[in-house]
Amino acid sequence: MSSDADLVVIGGGIAGLVVALEAATAGARVVLLESDDQTGGMLRRGRIAGVEVDLGAESFAKRTDAVPRLIADFGLPLEVVSPRSGPAHLVSHRGLGAAGRWTRLPLPRRTVIGIPANPLAADVVAIIGERAAQRAAAEVLAAPIDPTASLADVVEERLGAGIGADLVDPLCRSIYSQPAAAVPLPRLHPKMWAAFERTGSLLAAAAEVAPDAPGGTAVGGIAGGMWRLAEAVASLATERGADIRTGVAVRALEPEASGVRVDLASGEALRAAKVVVATGPRGAASLLGRVTGTMDAADVDAAASAPIQPAIRLLTAAVTAPDLGAEPVGSGVIVAPEAPTAAKALTHIDAKWAWARAALPAGTHLVRLSVRADDTAGLDSAAAIAREISHLTGARVDRDEIGEIITTRWRDAVVPAESAAWTDTVAEAAARGIHVTGAVAAGTGLASVIPHARALAHDLLTVSSDRKEP
């Protein structure tokens, strides 16, 4: 039986959209299925204080050139911009002596996920203390290089526990939404890992990789918001022939002799030569589990119907507090895990991005809080949000200075630590014509996700082209 498409992509986040664009550009018949009513995934927009802003990812790491290269290769009408503000800050228990009070300290200038190029630099010592800095400077070079070890274990063994607890773990939790104990360095930062393998030293690797820029500013953005990247990719993919369908949920995948049958929740089915799964981790596990035999039908159905606890909750608020005009914490704040706060990070959006500052009414600021868990008891009112912003920034913010508030929940976003069972599942699925991309395969962040999606698309298209040759 002939197929309905050369390629069906499941999931309309940036990974799925990039695969669809690459495939459509190469002339393949592509159908992209997204269960939500819009594409973009975590590149999502909203409107607040009259300005369209990011409700998901608002920047990308510069550890690869993935975003600017994608824009250049496809001529996307987007402008890459850099943060305009000074260094972000860390809410830390250090800095005020024996009183043990929490204070705000600028993030060190040259670090990679908190691993410093120079542990004895004043901005590092201010956060981790002299003793921990001396221990880190005396790096244990004889310790083995284990690619499967967690970032926390590698840092503790090489540089000591102090720097891991006070600097590396808070940054890892903020940037990747996971503790340093849950994920290995190669998955977080391949470039840093490659330098570490080559030099045998975490400090030497950081010195090689870390940008010479204020802490928290080694990122890029898109003028007008990162959501514009997903919109531009989707628009061009459609223009080049991709069939992008929203509001369409996939129930199951069934490998067949001539390809893969995609069973939709509506009862319909599509047939494709190949399928790419570009969903969140929970969705990918559910779809692949039955195909590979790691989950039976009852297990898959139970997983699909089980209540989902949001892993990430963001609050974006319009604030008219005059004190924020001084930009007291630069582009924002990262919060140490032990700090008695409801938020794990704060972004002062208009302090970070010039386009946002220019678009907002005079005297209005945009602040985003990343909440520790989906527990609204901590931040369930304008008064509570005002107190949290005051606590994290040191600025005076009153309840009546909090305007519009948008709450965003991401229900299938945090990628679990990679396991041998998952690796085997992905390999078995690929042998049946079903491939995986997105953060669940590439690791968190556009810097990793986009190159993986492009490489997968090229590999699939190359194989298909080879098979068509006489």
C-alpha positions in Angstrom: 0.0 0.0 0.0 1.4 3.4 -0.9 2.3 5.8 1.9 0.5 9.1 2.7 3.9 10.7 3.3 7.6 10.1 3.1 7.9 11.3 6.6 5.5 11.9 9.5 6.8 14.1 12.3 5.1 13.9 15.6 5.5 17.0 17.7 5.5 20.6 16.6 8.2 22.1 18.9 11.3 23.5 17.3 12.9 20.1 16.8 9.9 18.7 14.9 9.6 22.0 12.9 13.3 21.9 11.9 13.0 18.3 10.7 9.9 19.2 8.7 11.6 22.2 7.1 14.7 20.2 6.2 12.7 17.4 4.7 10.3 19.7 2.8 13.2 21.7 1.4 14.7 18.4 0.1 11.4 17.7 -1.7 10.0 15.0 0.7 6.3 14.7 1.4 6.1 15.7 5.1 3.2 15.7 7.5 3.7 17.2 10.9 1.2 16.4 13.7 0.9 18.5 16.8 -1.6 17.7 19.5 -1.7 21.3 20.8 -3.6 24.0 19.0 -0.4 25.7 18.0 3.1 24.8 17.1 6.3 26.1 18.7 6.4 23.9 21.9 8.4 25.8 24.5 8.9 28.7 22.0 5.6 30.1 23.0 4.3 33.7 22.9 1.9 35.7 25.0 0.8 39.3 25.2 1.3 41.4 28.3 1.4 45.1 28.9 0.7 45.4 25.2 3.9 43.6 24.2 4.3 40.1 22.7 6.8 38.2 24.8 8.2 34.7 25.3 6.3 32.5 27.7 8.8 29.7 27.3 12.5 29.8 26.3 13.6 33.5 26.0 17.2 32.9 25.0 19.6 30.3 23.6 23.1 29.3 24.8 26.0 30.3 22.6 27.9 27.0 23.2 27.1 26.2 19.5 26.2 28.3 16.5 23.0 26.3 16.0 20.5 29.2 16.0 22.4 31.8 13.9 23.4 29.0 11.4 19.8 27.9 11.0 18.7 31.5 10.4 21.5 32.1 7.9 21.1 28.8 6.0 17.4 29.3 5.4 17.4 33.1 5.2 14.9 33.5 8.0 13.8 37.1 8.6 15.1 37.3 12.1 17.7 39.3 14.0 20.0 37.7 16.6 20.6 40.0 19.6 22.7 40.0 22.7 21.6 40.9 26.3 22.0 44.5 27.1 22.3 44.4 30.8 25.1 43.8 33.3 25.7 40.5 35.0 22.9 38.3 36.4 23.1 37.6 40.2 23.0 34.5 42.4 21.0 34.5 45.6 23.5 32.9 47.9 24.0 32.4 51.7 27.6 33.7 51.3 28.7 37.4 51.4 27.5 38.6 54.8 29.8 36.7 57.1 28.7 34.7 60.1 25.1 36.1 60.1 24.4 33.5 57.4 22.0 35.8 55.7 21.0 35.4 52.0 22.3 38.0 49.7 22.7 38.8 46.0 26.1 38.3 44.4 27.1 38.9 40.7 27.6 35.6 38.8 31.2 35.0 38.0 32.4 36.3 34.6 34.1 33.2 33.2 32.4 29.9 34.0 30.7 27.1 32.2 27.7 25.8 34.1 29.4 27.2 37.2 32.8 25.6 36.5 35.2 28.5 36.6 38.2 29.2 34.4 39.9 30.5 37.6 38.5 29.4 41.0 40.6 32.1 42.7 39.0 35.0 40.8 37.3 37.4 43.2 33.8 36.9 41.8 34.1 33.2 42.3 35.6 33.4 45.8 32.7 35.8 46.8 30.3 33.0 46.2 32.0 29.8 47.2 34.5 31.1 49.9 38.2 31.1 50.1 38.6 27.5 51.3 36.4 26.0 48.6 38.2 28.2 46.0 41.6 26.9 47.1 40.4 23.3 47.0 39.0 23.8 43.5 42.3 25.4 42.3 44.1 22.3 43.4 42.2 20.2 40.9 42.6 16.4 41.3 43.9 15.6 37.8 44.4 11.9 38.5 40.6 11.3 38.9 39.2 9.2 36.0 37.2 10.8 33.2 33.9 9.0 33.2 31.4 10.1 30.6 28.5 8.4 32.4 29.2 10.1 35.8 26.9 12.9 36.9 28.1 16.5 36.6 27.9 16.7 40.4 30.1 13.6 40.9 32.7 14.8 38.4 32.9 18.3 39.9 33.1 17.0 43.5 35.8 14.5 42.7 37.9 17.0 40.7 37.2 20.3 42.3 35.5 19.6 45.7 32.0 19.7 47.1 31.9 23.4 47.9 32.0 24.7 44.3 29.5 22.1 43.3 26.9 23.0 45.9 27.3 26.7 45.9 27.8 27.4 42.1 27.5 24.4 39.8 24.3 22.9 41.1 22.3 26.2 41.2 23.3 27.1 37.7 22.5 23.6 36.4 19.1 23.7 38.1 18.3 27.1 36.6 19.6 26.5 33.1 18.6 22.8 32.6 15.8 22.4 35.2 17.7 19.5 36.7 20.1 19.0 39.6 23.8 18.5 38.7 23.5 15.0 40.3 20.9 13.9 37.6 22.8 14.4 34.4 26.3 13.9 32.9 28.4 16.7 31.5 28.6 15.3 27.9 24.8 15.6 27.7 24.7 19.1 29.1 27.6 20.7 27.3 29.3 18.6 24.6 31.8 21.3 23.8 33.0 21.5 27.4 33.1 17.7 27.6 35.3 17.5 24.5 37.7 20.1 25.9 37.8 18.2 29.2 38.7 15.0 27.5 41.4 16.7 25.5 43.0 18.6 28.3 42.3 16.2 31.2 41.3 19.2 33.3 37.9 20.8 34.2 39.6 24.1 34.8 41.6 24.1 31.6 38.4 23.1 29.7 36.5 26.0 31.3 39.3 28.4 30.4 39.1 27.3 26.8 35.3 27.3 26.5 34.0 30.1 28.8 33.2 33.4 27.2 34.8 36.5 28.6 31.4 38.1 29.3 29.4 39.1 32.4 27.9 36.2 34.1 24.5 35.2 32.7 25.0 37.1 29.4 26.7 34.3 27.4 23.4 33.8 25.6 21.6 35.2 22.5 18.1 36.0 21.7 15.8 37.0 18.8 14.7 40.6 18.4 11.0 40.5 19.4 11.3 37.1 21.2 12.4 33.6 20.7 8.9 32.6 19.7 9.6 34.2 16.3 12.1 31.5 15.5 9.5 28.7 15.7 7.0 30.8 13.8 9.5 31.6 11.0 10.5 27.9 10.7 6.9 26.7 10.6 6.0 29.4 8.0 8.8 28.4 5.7 8.2 24.7 6.1 4.6 25.2 5.1 5.7 27.4 2.2 7.9 24.6 1.0 5.2 22.0 1.1 5.1 20.6 4.6 1.6 19.7 5.8 1.5 21.0 9.4 -1.6 19.9 11.4 -2.5 21.2 14.9 -4.9 19.7 17.3 -4.1 16.2 16.1 -3.1 13.6 18.7 -1.3 10.3 17.9 -2.4 7.2 19.7 0.0 4.6 18.5 2.7 3.7 16.0 2.7 0.4 14.2 5.6 -0.7 12.1 4.6 -2.4 8.8 6.4 -4.1 6.0 6.5 -0.9 3.9 6.8 1.7 6.6 5.0 2.8 9.7 1.3 3.2 10.4 0.4 6.3 12.5 -2.8 5.7 14.4 -4.5 9.0 15.4 -6.7 9.5 18.4 -9.5 10.4 16.0 -9.5 6.8 14.7 -7.9 7.7 11.4 -4.5 6.4 10.3 -1.6 7.7 8.2 1.1 5.6 6.6 4.6 6.9 6.2 8.0 5.5 5.0 9.5 6.9 8.2 8.4 8.6 11.4 10.2 11.1 13.6 9.0 11.5 17.2 9.8 15.0 18.5 7.6 15.1 21.6 8.5 15.6 25.3 10.0 12.7 27.2 6.8 11.3 28.5 5.1 11.4 25.1 8.1 9.8 23.4 8.3 7.0 26.0 4.6 6.3 25.6 4.8 6.0 21.8 8.0 4.0 21.7 7.1 1.7 24.5 4.6 -0.4 22.7 6.6 -0.5 19.4 9.7 -2.0 21.1 7.9 -4.2 23.5 9.2 -2.4 26.6 5.6 -1.5 27.5 2.5 -3.5 26.7 -0.8 -2.0 25.5 -2.2 -1.7 29.0 0.9 0.0 30.3 0.8 2.5 27.4 -2.8 3.3 27.9 -2.3 3.8 31.7 0.6 6.1 31.1 -1.4 8.1 28.6 -4.3 8.6 31.0 -2.3 9.1 34.2 -2.5 12.6 35.8 0.5 14.8 34.8 2.2 17.0 37.3 3.7 20.1 35.7 7.5 20.1 35.9 7.9 23.8 35.1 5.8 26.8 36.0 6.5 30.3 34.9 4.9 33.6 36.1 5.3 36.6 33.9 4.2 39.9 35.5 4.0 43.5 34.4 5.4 45.7 37.2 5.5 49.5 37.6 7.8 49.7 40.6 10.2 52.6 40.1 13.0 50.8 41.9 13.3 48.3 39.1 14.3 51.1 36.7 17.8 50.9 38.3 18.0 47.3 37.2 19.3 46.1 40.6 20.2 42.6 39.6 21.0 43.1 35.9 19.3 40.6 33.7 18.1 38.6 36.6 18.7 36.2 39.5 19.5 32.5 39.9 18.5 31.1 43.3 20.5 28.6 45.3 18.4 25.5 46.0 18.5 26.0 49.8 17.3 29.6 49.6 13.9 30.1 51.3 12.1 31.4 48.2 9.3 30.1 46.1 11.2 30.8 42.8 14.4 29.2 41.5 15.1 32.1 39.1 14.0 35.6 38.1 14.4 37.3 34.7 14.1 41.1 34.4 13.0 40.9 30.8 13.3 44.6 29.8 16.7 44.9 31.6 17.9 41.9 29.6 16.5 42.7 26.1 16.6 46.1 24.4 13.7 45.3 22.2 11.5 44.7 25.2 12.6 47.9 26.9 11.8 49.9 23.7 8.3 48.2 23.3 7.1 48.7 26.8 5.3 51.8 28.1 7.5 54.1 30.2 7.8 53.0 33.8 6.5 49.4 33.1 8.8 46.5 33.6 8.4 42.8 32.8 9.6 40.2 35.4 9.5 36.5 35.0 9.6 34.0 37.9 10.5 30.4 37.5 8.6 28.6 40.3 10.3 25.7 42.1 7.3 23.4 41.8 3.7 23.6 40.8 2.5 24.7 44.2 0.5 27.9 43.9 0.5 28.4 47.7 3.8 30.2 47.5 2.9 32.6 44.6 -0.9 32.7 44.5 -1.5 36.4 44.6 -0.1 39.8 43.4 1.0 40.5 47.0 3.0 37.3 47.1 4.6 38.0 43.7 5.5 41.5 44.8 7.2 40.1 48.0 9.1 37.5 45.9 10.4 40.1 43.5 11.4 42.4 46.3 13.2 39.6 48.1 15.1 38.5 45.0 16.0 41.9 43.6 16.2 44.1 46.7 13.9 46.6 45.0 10.8 47.8 46.7 7.7 46.4 45.0 4.2 46.9 46.3 1.2 44.8 45.6 -0.6 47.6 43.7 2.5 47.9 41.4 1.8 44.3 40.0 -0.3 44.5 36.9 -1.1 41.7 34.4 0.1 38.2 35.3 0.5 35.2 33.0 1.0 31.7 34.3 2.6 29.1 32.0 2.9 25.4 32.8 5.0 23.0 30.9 3.8 19.5 31.5 6.3 17.3 29.6 9.5 19.3 29.5 12.1 18.0 32.0 14.3 15.3 30.4 15.2 12.5 32.8 18.7 11.1 33.0 19.6 8.9 30.1 19.4 5.2 30.9 20.6 2.0 29.1 17.0 0.9 28.8 16.0 4.1 27.0 19.0 3.9 24.7 18.0 0.4 23.7 14.4 1.5 23.2 15.5 4.2 20.8 17.8 1.9 18.9 15.1 -0.7 18.5 12.5 1.9 17.3 15.0 3.2 14.8 15.4 -0.3 13.3 11.6 -0.2 12.7 11.6 3.2 11.0 10.8 5.3 14.0 13.4 7.9 15.0 13.6 10.3 18.0 14.8 13.9 18.2 14.2 16.9 20.5 15.6 17.3 24.1 14.8 13.7 24.9 17.5 12.7 22.4 19.8 15.7 22.2 19.7 17.1 25.7 18.2 20.4 26.8 18.5 23.7 24.9 18.3 24.9 21.4 22.1 24.7 21.1 21.8 20.9 21.3 18.3 20.3 19.9 18.6 22.1 16.6 21.8 20.4 15.4 20.4 17.0 16.4 17.2 17.6 14.5 19.1 18.8 11.4 21.5 15.9 11.4 18.7 13.4 11.8 16.8 14.9 8.9 19.8 14.8 6.7 20.6 11.2 7.6 17.0 10.1 6.9 16.9 11.9 3.6 20.2 10.6 2.5 19.2 7.0 3.2 15.9 7.5 1.4 17.7 9.1 -1.6 20.2 6.2 -1.7 17.4 3.6 -1.8 15.6 5.4 -4.7 18.7 5.2 -6.9 18.6 2.3 -9.5 
